[in-house]
Amino acid sequence: MWSVTDEPPVGPPARPDERFTLASERTFLAWMRTSLGLLAGGIAIVHLVPDFSTGWVRTTLGLVLIGMAASAAVVGLRRWLQVRRALEAGAPMPYAKDLWMFAVGIGAVAVMAGIVTVLGIH
């Protein structure tokens, strides 16, 4: 260990445990699967379910899902990079603010789709 008055150790940074690195990569891939699922759902609701509500509701819901697919890819990549940097530096894990916002967004889409379905907006 070194103190504030000492010089930092010279050499490459310590390698993080491979288990943590691979777990981080699996989480990143889960974000990519989520993104693909949202993208497929957005395209499907616009093009494959013509009896679901009105055209503008289908289009709006589809575009929201497609937008969330894009944001899932970006959030997943950003989170993976943050975690990788924290693992390499031995720093604490980053705060999960993006994850909270994404969860609230998915919940809002689910509520919106549920309202449209229950009310039978045509």
Phi, psi and omega in degrees: 000156178230151180260180182298328183277342180277162174285144176294155181296143181265145178125178182292152178295156180295139179284134175288158178300133183300329180299319180289321179297314180292324176297320178296320178293322177296322177295319176300316179294328175295322175298319180293321176296319177298317179300314179297321178296317178295320178297314179298318179296319179296317179292319182297317183293331179281318190254336188251352183235069184293339181274354180278105175057206182265167181301317183290327177292315178300314181297315180298311181296319178297316180293325176296316178297318179295319176297321178292328176297315178296318181291327178297320179296316181291314180297318179298316179295315180299315180296317180300317179296319179297316180293319179300315179298318180295320178296317181293325182271350184071024182269168176294156179293148180292153178293148188264042181299317180298323181294321178297314181297320180293318178298318178296320178298315179295320177298319179295319178296318179298317178296316179299315179294322178296317179298314179299319182292312183293316181284343180060046180295116179237000000 
